[in-house]
Amino acid sequence: MNAQRTVDEIADHADVPDALSTVEERVLWLSTAIIHHANRVRPNPSGMKVGGHQASCASMVSIMTSLWFEHLQAGDRVSVKPHASPVLHAINYLLGELDESYLTTLREFGGLQSYPSRIKDPDPVDYSTGSVGIGATAPIWAAIARRYVDAKLTSTGAGRQYSLVGDAELDEGAVWEAILDPAVRDLGEVVWIVDLNRQSLDRVVPNIAAGRLEGMFGAAGWQVITVKFGALLERLFTRAGGDALRERILSMPNPEYQRLLRCTASELRSRLPGDSDAAGQIAGLLAELDDVTLTRAIRNLGGHDLAALRHAYAQIDDSRPTVIIAYTIKGHGLPTEGHPQNHSSLLTTDQFADLASGMGTDPDRPWSRFPTASDAGRLCAATARRLARTPVEMHSPPAVPEDLGRTPSGTSTTQAALGRALISLTRDAPAAAQRIVTVSPDVSSTTNLAGWVNKVEVWSPTERRNWFNDDAETIMHWREKPTGQHMELGIAETNLVGLMGELGATWSRWGEPLLPIGVMYDPFVERALEPWSYGIYAGGQSILVGTPSGVTLAAEGGAHQSITTPSIGLEQPGCVSYEPAFVIDTEWTLLAAMSRLGRPDGSSAYLRLSTRPVAQILAAVPDDPAARERRRRHVVAGAYLLRRVPDPAVTLVGMGALMPETLAAADRLAGQGIAADVVCVTSAGLLFEAMQARRGLSESPTWILDQVFPAERAAPMVTVLDGHPHTLSFLTGVHGVPGAALGVSRFGQVGSLDDVYRLHGIDTDSIVRAALDLVG
């Protein structure tokens, strides 16, 4: 009998069902084959790279197989790391949730998406992922959104929110902003599983330390479960020399360990003992093992051991968030296993054929499911039954009024109009107001939401005592209750818009539409843009309010003066942007934006508001009801003719806070005998879409261009806004007239409003000079 110990003698795998191991191997095969077909089999006339991540999929196969086929319940939701999307599709295929015809369509037009997509993939996807870190944190915000729906509207049932996270995603600062937010520590339904394969796109990361990660999660109040080794290694550690072997593996640098995965058994016997005093003990232990057992032992990490994973999942404590740190090998089970550049590497045709041979599959017919009567087939069927979800009953959002029926007077700001409009809705449209949930990053009072917060109170999973309730000098009352409608996170804009995205997706997840409105300082919209955009892509509909905005915030200086945000609103897909000039415009555009939320054909909105006080009489709101309604329709469609003269020599087009200067310039030009029409733009984006539609490049309505810029009144045009001038410069193309685009293209400065406007050439004098230059 051979003196060397074999795998079966050292590790008894009787506690791991054979059917689950069979499914695990098939999931690895299918995910690999999906990528292989897209790159090696499907015709590619362009020669452009198709891509895919076979190694990243392989490191997740065991984790996802154990999770889906043993632990998930119908009410659970899972965010899958982007590069493991083929693993998700392979599992859905085995569960009967994906037709075979799609397996050949990865990254093909109309086929399986590059990364999981709720909107575009043909099979069930709980969370869209792709942008690093955003998919990881989405289940946190979905847990809050779900609790909000439970407290305010209806029961959504029970279920955990899982994130399958690549270890490189933990480099994202936004991830830690979410982990550390005080609102997260009580979310026991949140479970993260970290695929700790210690590799990034280009290399083996030298300093990933699981101990440091454990400490960081633990300090944030999370339960930490670490799955380091599988049964084979754990049994080896109990033998003579086992303690020394454990210490050697734990203490070696990540690149050294990865290099061992590329070694033969003979090389392992030479390299693995190292040069410490315990090297002899390790060498003695290795001498007892045959070559097959030795090479399997070095790669027997916990993230690929079904029994170890089962034990880890069983330890989840639902009273607090949990992170499972699972040690894995990138490319596990593939020829590219552990190679430092395997991130995007693909198996050759010969390697794929060898893999098929080793698994007993046919590379020419790679898509076979398990026979129905087989153990693996019965496991798939039982899992499909367990995970079947009851169809969601879709509720339509409540009607939102188009007009609150008042004509504001005096002097006010568009920022103040926001809070007043929300409070008015509690009286005039209570059903719609009940669906509103506002979110802010610790700027509720400075963005004029204090009155709204006082009225609707602050949402909290449990009621908390307000210790300042009896303080007569406290104006803003912070009453926290499960019935509240305002949420406030720490000062982290990415968290804010992540929560907005999930609040805006409740209509599609649980059939209960909400009307989420998030408020932040406008300069920080750019910081929040990527996660907000990704939320829109994933079906989350919300209203983002940027305020205060522009260099109009003169005394605050350049750090708080936004420049490019108007064009961001114009360019963002799935979003209608508004920059109203007057209180009535703010109300009308806000109501229109709310009416588009929480529906299959809905959209998000971005409102850019100002703290500049403006005399509301300048809005010249018509008294006649029909004329008023005509004005409202124009405001919502993107622009209106604020001042009309008999024979215009020039058209002055203003937006937002610069309408007073635009009107003043028209008066001064009139004094010189130069007649000027004045147009107030409320949405550059809608006007641009109308122009695209006129050219047959969009299906948007075009009537607003004919109403506001009729051909018979075409004249040289001056455009002006508190933002980058190119935002409105396209309007000269409506009729091909000469134009001058005024705006802000440099960092702002501290100063008075007059000084700052003069610096950037957006004051009245500059508008007049631009018009005189155009008319000669």
KOLZA-12501 format. One record per residue (C-alpha): residue in three letters; x, y, z. Coordinates in steps of 0.5 Angstrom, whole numbers, padded with zeros to 4 digits, always signed. Example, Ala and Ser with C-alpha at 12.3 -4.5 7.8 and 13.67 -1.06 7.14 Angstrom:
2
ala+0025-0009+0016
ser+0027-0002+0014
This chain:
776
met+0000+0000+0000
asn+0003+0007-0002
ala+0005+0011+0004
gln+0003+0017+0002
arg-0004+0019+0004
thr-0009+0020-0001
val-0015+0026-0002
asp-0020+0021+0000
glu-0017+0018+0006
ile-0015+0025+0009
ala-0022+0029+0007
asp-0029+0025+0008
his-0033+0029+0003
ala-0039+0025+0005
asp-0043+0031+0008
val-0043+0035+0001
pro-0048+0032-0003
asp-0046+0029-0010
ala-0051+0033-0013
leu-0049+0039-0011
ser-0042+0038-0013
thr-0045+0036-0020
val-0049+0042-0021
glu-0042+0046-0019
glu-0038+0043-0024
arg-0044+0044-0029
val-0044+0052-0027
leu-0037+0052-0028
trp-0037+0049-0035
leu-0043+0053-0037
ser-0041+0060-0035
thr-0034+0058-0039
ala-0038+0056-0045
ile-0042+0062-0045
ile-0036+0066-0046
his-0032+0062-0050
his-0038+0061-0055
ala-0038+0069-0056
asn-0031+0070-0057
arg-0029+0063-0061
val-0035+0060-0064
arg-0039+0066-0066
pro-0038+0070-0072
asn-0034+0076-0071
pro-0034+0080-0078
ser-0031+0087-0074
gly-0025+0083-0071
met-0027+0088-0065
lys-0026+0084-0058
val-0032+0081-0055
gly-0029+0080-0048
gly-0031+0076-0042
his-0028+0074-0035
gln-0028+0067-0035
ala-0023+0067-0029
ser-0027+0072-0025
cys-0033+0067-0026
ala-0029+0061-0024
ser-0028+0064-0017
met-0035+0065-0016
val-0038+0059-0018
ser-0038+0055-0011
ile-0040+0061-0007
met-0046+0062-0012
thr-0048+0055-0013
ser-0048+0054-0005
leu-0052+0060-0004
trp-0057+0059-0010
phe-0058+0051-0009
glu-0058+0051-0002
his-0059+0057+0002
leu-0063+0063-0002
gln-0071+0064-0001
ala-0076+0067-0005
gly-0076+0073-0002
asp-0068+0074-0002
arg-0065+0079-0007
val-0058+0078-0010
ser-0053+0083-0013
val-0048+0079-0017
lys-0041+0082-0018
pro-0041+0085-0025
his-0036+0080-0028
ala-0039+0074-0026
ser-0046+0075-0030
pro-0045+0069-0034
val-0045+0065-0027
leu-0052+0068-0026
his-0054+0066-0033
ala-0052+0059-0032
ile-0055+0058-0026
asn-0062+0061-0029
tyr-0061+0057-0035
leu-0061+0050-0030
leu-0067+0053-0026
gly-0071+0054-0033
glu-0071+0061-0032
leu-0067+0063-0039
asp-0068+0060-0046
glu-0062+0056-0049
ser-0062+0060-0055
tyr-0059+0066-0050
leu-0053+0062-0048
thr-0050+0064-0055
thr-0051+0071-0055
leu-0047+0074-0049
arg-0045+0081-0051
glu-0049+0081-0057
phe-0054+0086-0059
gly-0061+0084-0056
gly-0057+0078-0052
leu-0054+0077-0045
gln-0051+0084-0043
ser-0044+0085-0041
tyr-0046+0086-0034
pro-0052+0084-0030
ser-0058+0088-0032
arg-0065+0089-0029
ile-0068+0092-0035
lys-0064+0089-0041
asp-0063+0082-0039
pro-0068+0077-0041
asp-0067+0073-0035
pro-0068+0075-0027
val-0063+0080-0025
asp-0065+0083-0018
tyr-0059+0088-0019
ser-0056+0092-0024
thr-0049+0092-0023
gly-0042+0094-0027
ser-0040+0100-0025
val-0035+0098-0019
gly-0038+0099-0012
ile-0045+0101-0014
gly-0048+0094-0015
ala-0045+0092-0008
thr-0048+0098-0004
ala-0055+0098-0008
pro-0058+0092-0003
ile-0056+0096+0003
trp-0061+0102+0000
ala-0066+0097-0002
ala-0066+0094+0005
ile-0068+0101+0007
ala-0073+0102+0002
arg-0076+0096+0003
arg-0077+0097+0011
tyr-0080+0104+0009
val-0085+0101+0004
asp-0087+0096+0010
ala-0088+0102+0015
lys-0091+0106+0010
leu-0095+0102+0005
thr-0096+0095+0005
ser-0092+0088+0007
thr-0087+0086+0003
gly-0085+0080+0006
ala-0078+0077+0009
gly-0072+0077+0005
arg-0064+0078+0006
gln-0061+0083+0001
tyr-0054+0079-0001
ser-0048+0083-0005
leu-0043+0079-0008
val-0037+0083-0008
gly-0030+0083-0011
asp-0025+0084-0007
ala-0022+0090-0011
glu-0029+0093-0010
leu-0027+0094-0003
asp-0022+0100-0006
glu-0028+0104-0007
gly-0029+0110-0002
ala-0036+0110-0004
val-0036+0102-0001
trp-0034+0105+0006
glu-0038+0111+0006
ala-0044+0106+0006
ile-0041+0101+0011
leu-0040+0106+0016
asp-0046+0110+0015
pro-0050+0110+0022
ala-0056+0108+0018
val-0053+0101+0016
arg-0051+0098+0022
asp-0058+0096+0024
leu-0060+0092+0017
gly-0059+0085+0019
glu-0062+0083+0013
val-0056+0085+0009
val-0050+0080+0007
trp-0044+0081+0003
ile-0040+0076+0001
val-0033+0078-0001
asp-0029+0074-0007
leu-0022+0075-0004
asn-0018+0072-0010
arg-0013+0077-0008
gln-0012+0079-0016
ser-0014+0086-0020
leu-0014+0087-0027
asp-0007+0087-0028
arg-0003+0083-0022
val-0004+0080-0016
val-0005+0085-0011
pro+0001+0085-0006
asn-0002+0088+0001
ile-0009+0085+0001
ala-0010+0083+0008
ala-0016+0080+0011
gly-0015+0081+0018
arg-0015+0089+0016
leu-0022+0088+0013
glu-0024+0084+0018
gly-0023+0089+0023
met-0026+0095+0019
phe-0032+0091+0018
gly-0032+0089+0025
ala-0031+0097+0027
ala-0037+0099+0023
gly-0042+0094+0027
trp-0042+0088+0022
gln-0042+0081+0024
val-0035+0078+0020
ile-0035+0071+0018
thr-0028+0069+0015
val-0028+0062+0010
lys-0021+0061+0009
phe-0019+0054+0008
gly-0023+0047+0006
ala-0024+0041+0009
leu-0018+0038+0006
leu-0013+0043+0009
glu-0016+0043+0015
arg-0015+0036+0016
leu-0008+0037+0014
phe-0007+0042+0019
thr-0009+0037+0025
arg-0003+0033+0023
ala+0004+0033+0025
gly+0007+0039+0022
gly+0000+0042+0020
asp+0001+0048+0025
ala+0007+0050+0021
leu+0004+0049+0014
arg-0002+0053+0017
glu+0003+0059+0019
arg+0007+0058+0013
ile+0001+0059+0008
leu-0002+0065+0012
ser+0004+0069+0013
met+0007+0068+0006
pro+0005+0074+0001
asn+0000+0074-0004
pro+0004+0074-0010
glu+0008+0068-0007
tyr+0002+0064-0006
gln-0001+0065-0013
arg+0006+0063-0016
leu+0005+0056-0012
leu-0002+0055-0016
arg+0002+0055-0022
cys+0007+0049-0019
thr+0008+0042-0021
ala+0008+0037-0015
ser+0015+0037-0015
glu+0016+0044-0015
leu+0011+0045-0009
arg+0015+0040-0005
ser+0021+0045-0006
arg+0018+0051-0005
leu+0012+0051+0000
pro+0017+0049+0006
gly+0020+0056+0005
asp+0026+0057+0009
ser+0024+0058+0016
asp+0026+0054+0022
ala+0019+0050+0021
ala+0021+0048+0014
gly+0023+0041+0016
gln+0016+0040+0019
ile+0013+0042+0013
ala+0017+0038+0008
gly+0016+0032+0013
leu+0008+0033+0012
leu+0008+0034+0005
ala+0012+0027+0004
glu+0006+0024+0007
leu+0002+0026+0001
asp+0001+0024-0006
asp+0002+0029-0012
val-0005+0029-0013
thr-0007+0031-0006
leu-0001+0036-0005
thr-0003+0040-0012
arg-0011+0039-0009
ala-0009+0041-0002
ile-0005+0048-0004
arg-0012+0050-0008
asn-0017+0048-0002
leu-0019+0055+0000
gly-0026+0056+0004
gly-0029+0059-0002
his-0029+0053-0006
asp-0031+0048-0001
leu-0038+0047-0001
ala-0038+0044+0006
ala-0035+0050+0009
leu-0039+0055+0005
arg-0045+0052+0008
his-0043+0052+0015
ala-0041+0060+0014
tyr-0048+0061+0011
ala-0051+0058+0017
gln-0048+0063+0022
ile-0051+0069+0019
asp-0054+0073+0025
asp-0060+0077+0022
ser-0059+0082+0028
arg-0054+0086+0024
pro-0050+0086+0017
thr-0046+0081+0016
val-0040+0080+0011
ile-0037+0073+0009
ile-0030+0074+0007
ala-0029+0068+0003
tyr-0022+0066+0000
thr-0022+0064-0007
ile-0017+0063-0013
lys-0018+0067-0019
gly-0020+0062-0025
his-0021+0056-0020
gly-0021+0050-0024
leu-0019+0053-0031
pro-0012+0052-0034
thr-0011+0060-0033
glu-0012+0059-0025
gly-0008+0064-0021
his-0004+0067-0027
pro-0003+0074-0025
gln-0006+0076-0032
asn-0012+0072-0032
his-0017+0077-0031
ser-0019+0078-0039
ser-0015+0072-0041
leu-0019+0067-0045
leu-0018+0059-0046
thr-0016+0057-0053
thr-0020+0052-0057
asp-0015+0046-0054
gln-0016+0048-0047
phe-0023+0049-0048
ala-0023+0042-0051
asp-0019+0039-0045
leu-0024+0042-0040
ala-0029+0039-0043
ser-0026+0032-0043
gly-0024+0033-0036
met-0032+0034-0034
gly-0035+0029-0039
thr-0038+0034-0043
asp-0039+0035-0051
pro-0035+0042-0053
asp-0039+0042-0059
arg-0046+0041-0056
pro-0044+0045-0049
trp-0051+0047-0047
ser-0054+0040-0044
arg-0059+0041-0038
phe-0059+0035-0033
pro-0064+0029-0034
thr-0070+0030-0030
ala-0069+0024-0026
ser-0062+0025-0024
asp-0060+0027-0017
ala-0058+0034-0020
gly-0064+0035-0024
arg-0068+0034-0018
leu-0064+0039-0014
cys-0065+0044-0020
ala-0072+0043-0020
ala-0073+0043-0012
thr-0069+0050-0012
ala-0073+0053-0018
arg-0079+0051-0014
arg-0076+0054-0007
leu-0074+0061-0011
ala-0081+0062-0015
arg-0084+0069-0013
thr-0091+0071-0013
pro-0092+0076-0019
val-0092+0083-0016
glu-0099+0087-0016
met-0097+0093-0019
his-0100+0100-0017
ser-0101+0106-0021
pro-0098+0112-0017
pro-0103+0117-0015
ala-0105+0123-0019
val-0100+0129-0018
pro-0104+0136-0020
glu-0101+0140-0025
asp-0102+0147-0022
leu-0103+0149-0015
gly-0107+0155-0017
arg-0103+0161-0014
thr-0099+0166-0017
pro-0093+0168-0012
ser-0092+0175-0011
gly-0086+0179-0007
thr-0079+0177-0008
ser-0077+0170-0007
thr-0072+0164-0009
thr-0073+0158-0013
gln-0070+0154-0007
ala-0075+0156-0002
ala-0081+0155-0007
leu-0079+0147-0007
gly-0080+0147+0001
arg-0087+0151+0000
ala-0089+0147-0006
leu-0088+0140-0002
ile-0092+0143+0004
ser-0098+0145-0001
leu-0098+0138-0003
thr-0100+0135+0004
arg-0106+0140+0003
asp-0108+0140-0004
ala-0106+0133-0006
pro-0105+0128+0000
ala-0105+0122-0004
ala-0099+0124-0008
ala-0096+0127-0002
gln-0096+0121+0002
arg-0092+0118-0003
ile-0086+0123-0003
val-0080+0121+0001
thr-0075+0127+0001
val-0067+0125+0002
ser-0061+0129+0004
pro-0054+0129+0006
asp-0055+0133+0013
val-0057+0140+0009
ser-0064+0139+0010
ser-0064+0146+0013
thr-0060+0150+0009
thr-0064+0147+0003
asn-0070+0150+0006
leu-0073+0143+0007
ala-0074+0145+0015
gly-0082+0146+0014
trp-0083+0140+0010
val-0079+0136+0015
asn-0083+0139+0021
lys-0089+0137+0018
val-0088+0130+0016
glu-0082+0128+0021
val-0076+0124+0020
trp-0077+0116+0018
ser-0073+0111+0023
pro-0074+0104+0023
thr-0076+0105+0031
glu-0079+0111+0034
arg-0073+0116+0038
arg-0074+0121+0043
asn-0073+0128+0041
trp-0069+0131+0047
phe-0070+0138+0044
asn-0078+0138+0043
asp-0079+0142+0049
asp-0073+0147+0047
ala-0077+0154+0045
glu-0071+0156+0041
thr-0071+0150+0037
ile-0074+0151+0030
met-0073+0145+0026
his-0076+0139+0030
trp-0072+0132+0029
arg-0078+0127+0030
glu-0076+0120+0028
lys-0081+0115+0027
pro-0083+0110+0022
thr-0088+0114+0019
gly-0084+0120+0018
gln-0082+0122+0010
his-0075+0125+0011
met-0069+0121+0011
glu-0062+0124+0012
leu-0056+0120+0011
gly-0049+0123+0013
ile-0045+0127+0008
ala-0044+0122+0003
glu-0047+0124-0004
thr-0046+0117-0007
asn-0050+0114-0001
leu-0056+0119-0002
val-0057+0118-0009
gly-0056+0110-0008
leu-0062+0111-0003
met-0066+0115-0008
gly-0065+0110-0014
glu-0067+0104-0009
leu-0073+0108-0007
gly-0075+0110-0014
ala-0075+0102-0016
thr-0080+0100-0011
trp-0085+0101-0016
ser-0082+0095-0020
arg-0079+0091-0014
trp-0086+0091-0010
gly-0091+0094-0014
glu-0091+0100-0009
pro-0089+0107-0013
leu-0086+0112-0009
leu-0084+0119-0011
pro-0077+0120-0008
ile-0074+0127-0008
gly-0066+0128-0006
val-0063+0135-0005
met-0056+0137-0005
tyr-0051+0143-0006
asp-0051+0143-0014
pro-0043+0143-0014
phe-0043+0136-0011
val-0048+0133-0017
glu-0042+0131-0021
arg-0039+0127-0015
ala-0046+0124-0014
leu-0047+0123-0022
glu-0045+0116-0023
pro-0049+0112-0018
trp-0055+0117-0020
ser-0054+0115-0027
tyr-0053+0108-0025
gly-0059+0108-0021
ile-0063+0111-0027
tyr-0060+0105-0032
ala-0063+0100-0027
gly-0070+0103-0027
gly-0070+0107-0021
gln-0074+0114-0022
ser-0072+0120-0017
ile-0072+0127-0017
leu-0065+0130-0016
val-0065+0137-0013
gly-0058+0141-0014
thr-0059+0147-0010
pro-0056+0153-0009
ser-0053+0153-0015
gly-0048+0157-0020
val-0043+0163-0019
thr-0050+0166-0016
leu-0048+0164-0010
ala-0043+0169-0010
ala-0040+0170-0003
glu-0039+0163-0002
gly-0033+0163-0007
gly-0031+0158-0013
ala-0031+0151-0009
his-0039+0152-0008
gln-0040+0155-0015
ser-0042+0150-0020
ile-0041+0151-0027
thr-0042+0145-0031
thr-0048+0142-0028
pro-0053+0145-0033
ser-0050+0141-0039
ile-0050+0135-0034
gly-0058+0135-0034
leu-0058+0136-0041
glu-0054+0130-0043
gln-0056+0125-0038
pro-0060+0119-0041
gly-0067+0118-0037
cys-0067+0124-0034
val-0071+0131-0036
ser-0067+0137-0033
tyr-0070+0144-0031
glu-0067+0150-0029
pro-0073+0155-0027
ala-0073+0162-0026
phe-0079+0164-0022
val-0083+0160-0016
ile-0089+0159-0021
asp-0084+0155-0026
thr-0081+0151-0020
glu-0088+0149-0018
trp-0090+0147-0025
thr-0084+0143-0027
leu-0083+0140-0020
leu-0090+0137-0021
ala-0089+0135-0028
ala-0083+0131-0026
met-0087+0128-0020
ser-0092+0126-0025
arg-0087+0122-0029
leu-0084+0118-0023
gly-0086+0110-0021
arg-0089+0108-0028
pro-0086+0103-0033
asp-0085+0109-0038
gly-0083+0114-0033
ser-0077+0118-0032
ser-0072+0122-0027
ala-0071+0129-0027
tyr-0066+0134-0024
leu-0068+0141-0022
arg-0063+0146-0021
leu-0065+0151-0016
ser-0062+0158-0014
thr-0062+0162-0007
arg-0062+0169-0011
pro-0068+0173-0009
val-0072+0175-0015
ala-0078+0179-0016
gln-0084+0175-0018
ile-0087+0180-0022
leu-0082+0179-0027
ala-0085+0173-0029
ala-0091+0176-0032
val-0096+0170-0030
pro-0102+0171-0035
asp-0109+0172-0031
asp-0113+0169-0036
pro-0114+0162-0034
ala-0113+0159-0041
ala-0107+0164-0042
arg-0104+0161-0035
glu-0105+0154-0038
arg-0101+0156-0044
arg-0096+0158-0040
arg-0095+0152-0036
arg-0095+0148-0042
his-0089+0152-0045
val-0086+0152-0038
val-0086+0144-0037
ala-0084+0143-0045
gly-0078+0147-0044
ala-0078+0155-0045
tyr-0083+0160-0046
leu-0083+0167-0049
leu-0083+0172-0043
arg-0083+0178-0047
arg-0086+0180-0054
val-0084+0186-0059
pro-0087+0187-0066
asp-0081+0187-0070
pro-0075+0184-0066
ala-0068+0186-0068
val-0065+0181-0063
thr-0067+0175-0059
leu-0065+0175-0051
val-0065+0168-0048
gly-0064+0167-0041
met-0065+0161-0036
gly-0065+0161-0029
ala-0063+0166-0024
leu-0060+0171-0030
met-0067+0172-0032
pro-0067+0179-0028
glu-0061+0181-0032
thr-0064+0179-0039
leu-0070+0183-0038
ala-0066+0189-0036
ala-0062+0188-0042
ala-0068+0188-0046
asp-0070+0195-0043
arg-0064+0198-0044
leu-0064+0196-0051
ala-0071+0198-0052
gly-0068+0205-0050
gln-0063+0205-0056
gly-0069+0203-0061
ile-0067+0196-0061
ala-0073+0191-0060
ala-0071+0185-0057
asp-0076+0179-0055
val-0074+0175-0049
val-0075+0168-0048
cys-0074+0164-0041
val-0071+0157-0042
thr-0073+0152-0037
ser-0070+0146-0040
ala-0065+0146-0045
gly-0065+0138-0045
leu-0072+0138-0048
leu-0071+0144-0053
phe-0065+0140-0055
glu-0069+0133-0056
ala-0074+0137-0060
met-0069+0140-0065
gln-0066+0132-0065
ala-0074+0130-0067
arg-0074+0136-0072
arg-0068+0132-0076
gly-0071+0125-0075
leu-0067+0123-0069
ser-0071+0123-0064
glu-0079+0122-0062
ser-0080+0128-0058
pro-0085+0133-0059
thr-0083+0139-0063
trp-0088+0144-0062
ile-0085+0148-0057
leu-0080+0150-0062
asp-0085+0153-0067
gln-0089+0156-0061
val-0083+0160-0058
phe-0078+0161-0064
pro-0083+0162-0069
ala-0079+0162-0076
glu-0082+0169-0078
arg-0079+0172-0071
ala-0072+0169-0072
ala-0067+0174-0070
pro-0059+0174-0068
met-0059+0171-0061
val-0056+0172-0055
thr-0056+0166-0050
val-0054+0167-0042
leu-0054+0163-0036
asp-0051+0162-0030
gly-0047+0156-0032
his-0043+0153-0038
pro-0045+0157-0044
his-0045+0151-0049
thr-0051+0149-0045
leu-0056+0154-0049
ser-0051+0155-0055
phe-0055+0150-0060
leu-0061+0154-0060
thr-0058+0159-0065
gly-0059+0153-0070
val-0066+0153-0069
his-0066+0158-0075
gly-0059+0158-0077
val-0058+0165-0074
pro-0052+0169-0071
gly-0051+0168-0064
ala-0047+0170-0058
ala-0047+0165-0052
leu-0045+0168-0045
gly-0044+0164-0039
val-0039+0161-0034
ser-0033+0158-0036
arg-0028+0159-0031
phe-0028+0158-0023
gly-0032+0162-0019
gln-0029+0168-0014
val-0032+0171-0008
gly-0035+0177-0008
ser-0041+0181-0009
leu-0046+0179-0014
asp-0045+0185-0019
asp-0037+0183-0018
val-0038+0176-0020
tyr-0043+0177-0026
arg-0038+0182-0029
leu-0032+0178-0028
his-0036+0172-0032
gly-0039+0177-0037
ile-0046+0175-0035
asp-0048+0182-0032
thr-0053+0186-0036
asp-0048+0190-0039
ser-0045+0184-0042
ile-0051+0182-0045
val-0053+0189-0048
arg-0046+0189-0051
ala-0047+0182-0054
ala-0053+0184-0057
leu-0050+0191-0060
asp-0045+0187-0063
leu-0050+0182-0067
val-0054+0187-0069
gly-0048+0192-0072
